[in-house]
Amino acid sequence: MADVTVDFRGFEDLQKRIAELNSSTMEEAKRQSMKEMAAVYIREAKKNTPVKGTEVRQVSENEYKNSRVAEYSKVKDFNKHKKLYSSDAKVAYKRKGERKFKMLHNSEHMRRSWNAGTVEREGREYKVKVFNTASYASYVNDGHRQQPGRFVPILGKQLVKGWVDGLNMAEKAEKATERRSKDILRRNINRVLSRYST
């Protein structure tokens, strides 16, 4: 009879690698995938979030002194800044012998208000909450009613329509995330598996 020996060390190595895949390594890959999907969502939501641009307003001397933004000594330079940059600025000037103070404010508040929470695991599901902290974001996203004929000072005009359609920023971001999710998951899982392949 023949003397046959079988070496099972390869199967033992495979069993160890499978155990490692079921542990924290794969857990981290899943969490990383969720963070990347949240980043895709936020990037797309910000891209679709409107900004009013910049607004110039008269301010008190006290507000002028307490603000920490770029300061100009000439109105001409302040106006040039307004055309070229989107950052805040201020200028003090005299009109008819009286000192006046102007500030330029960039109104990207809603765009800057997109955030993501932490990745949470519930059973086999992973979740991350993405949200906008601007109080009016839901009205811009979903649409809202308004009173036609009402004068709005900040807009400088009267309202015409009774309903303003929403811009659906969240829905657009969700669709973009769904399109990219398979690629994100595949890339992160393949990164983990490549460490264990022989």
PyMOL commands that set and color helices and strands:
alter all, ss='L'
color gray80, all
select helices_A, chain A and resi 9-21+24-48+61-66+75-84+109-112+137-142+169-196
alter helices_A, ss='H'
color red, helices_A
select strands_A, chain A and resi 54-58+70-72+89-95+98-106+114-116+120-122+125-127+130-132+143-145+151-152+157-158+163-165
alter strands_A, ss='S'
color yellow, strands_A
deselect
rebuild
show_as cartoon
